[in-house]
Amino acid sequence: MGVGEQATQTNLSYNPKHGDANHHRNREEAAQLLTDEAMTNELLKYAVGRDQESELWYYDVNNGCYIYFENEGNTPQLGFHAYHIHPGEENFENIDIYKLCIVQEEILSDKA
């Protein structure tokens, strides 16, 4: 397992409220997920948080913003749904940007 990869299997749950790269969100007040399912699953592998049972986040370089993985509760499958957020939007203040920068720097250096 590489730096930043999840030790526990996490699972993406599609939420039509947020849509994805191929589907517009079905609630205008909800944040849009900008990536497709495959890319979102890839980003989820490296997402960080306080622990794996809290919300997780990652900086999506391709879209130039953060992707937020919201934990769907204490479930055996450790399910998360995802959406992209920007400064000032709900949940943005929950992101530990310092921790995330350290992890992503390590991931990028491992890939080089």
Phi, psi and omega in degrees: 000133181277172178301131176086347179287146181294136175283329180255143179293124175250154183231135178276132175247120178293133178236109183300340177302325182258349181064204173197191183299336182258352183221131177289145178302151182263003174227117185300331181281350181275148176289145182271137168277125187264351182252160176278176186300317182297313181292321179297318176298321178296315179294325179298328179302328186254359184296147181238162178192190178298318175200174186284358177253007174256185174291153180236162179208163179201152177268119180272100184297321182296328181256355176067032178204174182274146172250131186248125180254110183268123180293134182269018177107177183283085180241152180299329182275000180047063185274143178226144166246157191231155174199156179270143179224159181233163178309137179093344180276160180307137179077353180299322182292348178281346183284129173271086186298323179299310179299317181297319179299319179297312181296315182293326177297319178294320179297314180296321179290328176292327181281340184285000000 
